[in-house]
């Protein structure tokens, strides 16, 4: 490598873990294969909640094509692959006896990853609750937390020895809010008074699973949880806007951070919810259970939200302003500094908990060009700018151990269906779901190989192959 190139590299610490992430309901498909049970997303799609209907849930057909996907991971050279287990494959009706076929699928996947020196990082719940449990109240029913613990324990016993990183939940805020307040996600409820109840049961289930993990998992493997953490900022310094942003921050971020890392819900939002909607149904011992020490926290960062006070909004008393700058295909503002803000804030307010950025990525309207390749310079720029902010946080002393790009491949972006493309691999959903590595795939492979990000310099951006 020429010296001028070396000078433009921003290096990461030795052992920094580079990975990519997916989730079962977004990639697997195979809805009727091997005894998989119905999930709340199947039911939601049947009722019209997902663009493209039930067919869209066939997604990337990863359940059948997993070997090809593992080969892409090996080609990418990542040290870890974050994926989720589909609860309805392991317990088709949520409980009872596990289905051997479901367990065997994940055993084969884990074995193939380990063989290629890609560390499996498993999320237990990435939003696909067995419909049978929803029929009994879902996360609004505390019993679901106990069912989750049984499911988690089964996986710790089955895969524990080969999985170094476990995550109990993916973004419990999104489950409680989009699933139960706005109804955009399964189970599609619009019952704002369920927010605190659902969020509480999710966190109780997390605590139960962490306790089970301490008894069952082999030494050396670690457990945490991933949180949706977006800065909530005021539109102005008017006290009403500042208060609105603070309240939103409490509901979105502090509600989970405080409960997990300080052992209590923030008093301000608790009072606010109790007055306007309903507070969490806390039982004696719950606070300690939820704050059971974790080994790491997963930070999922994409953008920020700017708030203007609005007393007519029942949930948080504010409305979000449209993004001021450039956005991704999700309409989310591109705001890389927010990653630095979130990471340093956790370090400052919650102490030196080890962090992984368990998701970071962007959707753009990618299409194959005439040469058959997929050029996605916007994604390269997005990722590079976020890695620069991550590097800033490391330099400021924040203990970040790794980063997982969302996502390995284009997939089902929930209610939006298949046309929000977050992948490093393009998936041709119209032609046999062929995977085509995008330019960002090659770019990220270089990041991993060099353990460093090349900064754009006078010699050119290098954003394409
Ligand atoms: O696709 C989702 C993922 O399932 C959870 N975090 C945010 C991603 C992009 O919306």
Boltz pocket constraint, residues with backbone or C-beta under 6 A from the ligand:
constraints:
  - pocket:
      binder: B
      contacts: [[A, 23], [A, 26], [A, 170], [A, 171], [A, 300], [A, 359], [A, 406], [A, 412], [A, 413]]
      max_distance: 6.0
